[in-house]
Amino acid sequence: MEHQADPAKQRHVLVVDDNAELALAFREALQLHGYEASVAMNGVQALKIVMQTKVDAILCELTMPQLDGDMFFNTLQRVRPALSRRFIFVTGNAGKPKYEPFLKNSSCPVLYKPVSADNLLITVAGLFTASVDNQTQGTRECSSNESQV
């Protein structure tokens, strides 16, 4: 399956993960398929980046030091609401009760570790497809609206 990003519309994906090895692997996979990608090691660093740089989507670990992914997402909704609709969570905590209600209510895509490169690329590409569909057909993107499933 071809995952090539449209070179005329190169998208910048911010990878937020305190596991440097995994963050760099995600960045490399994205770059190899035409995306611009950068890395932040925690939510605080990621907030600084999104306030200073054009970012089109975020791939974010759920549990991190300094600012967990859920709190980063909630903050992003206030400061960059459009960007918060192009957000993917990554976690190794499948089924942890602490985060399940938040993940369900956010309606953002969730990738459970280990994440294959194909699954990563399909999910990222889907954010941009959903964004285009949303503009033309009313497709829902992620949000923290409690009424959404």
Phi, psi and omega in degrees: 000136181272130182242016187298127174287151178294114184300333179288337180232059182299130184258141179260118179252126176265123177262123181242109182200135179281351174271098187302318182298315180291317179300318180291325177294317177298315180301315180298315179299317179295315181295322179296341181248024170093000177273149165275135182218142175226168186234138169236140184272352177198173183294326179295312178298320180296319178300318178299318181295313183291338177278341184248346189226147174286120178236134182263335181201160181229134173247114193228130172296143181282319183246119181214159174288160177073310181204108180297161181301324179294320179288324175298314179301313180298321177293317180298325178300327180280321186264332179217069186302323180296321180292327180294346177273356177238068191226134176237131174266144175236134180206152171258006185257052180302127175079007179291123184303329182303321187255344185302314179299319179298312182298319179296314182289331180289332185055022174278152175298145178234128174253126179263132181291145358285144183252124177283155178300319180299313180296319177302308185292322178296317182292317178296313179301324179297330177299318183283327175294315179297323180295317178294314179300321181298322181289329185256333187230002179079023178294138181283137171254176182288150178202178176251022178295120185301333184280347179277150180257000000 
